[in-house]
Amino acid sequence: MFLSSSLDSYLMIQDVILDVMNKKIRGFSLLDF
């Protein structure tokens, strides 16, 4: 039970991070990192 709920939280956080990174990549060139 705990493992499955923590996995769901991890996947949700990962989706948010990927979304933010995609927006950054669109906003800046890769050279700006």
C-alpha positions as CSV (number, residue, x, y, z in Angstrom):
1,M,0.0,0.0,0.0
2,F,2.7,2.5,1.0
3,L,4.9,1.5,-1.9
4,S,2.2,1.9,-4.5
5,S,1.1,5.3,-3.2
6,S,4.8,6.6,-3.0
7,L,5.3,5.3,-6.6
8,D,2.2,7.3,-7.7
9,S,3.6,10.4,-6.0
10,Y,6.9,9.8,-7.7
11,L,5.3,9.5,-11.1
12,M,3.2,12.6,-10.6
13,I,6.3,14.6,-9.5
14,Q,8.3,13.2,-12.5
15,D,5.5,14.4,-14.9
16,V,5.7,17.9,-13.3
17,I,9.5,18.0,-13.6
18,L,9.4,16.9,-17.3
19,D,6.7,19.5,-18.1
20,V,8.8,22.2,-16.5
21,M,11.9,21.0,-18.3
22,N,10.1,21.0,-21.7
23,K,9.0,24.6,-21.1
24,K,12.5,25.6,-20.3
25,I,13.9,23.9,-23.4
26,R,11.3,25.7,-25.5
27,G,12.1,29.0,-23.8
28,F,15.9,28.8,-24.0
29,S,18.5,27.2,-26.2
30,L,20.4,24.2,-24.9
31,L,23.5,26.4,-24.8
32,D,22.0,28.5,-22.0
33,F,22.2,25.6,-19.6
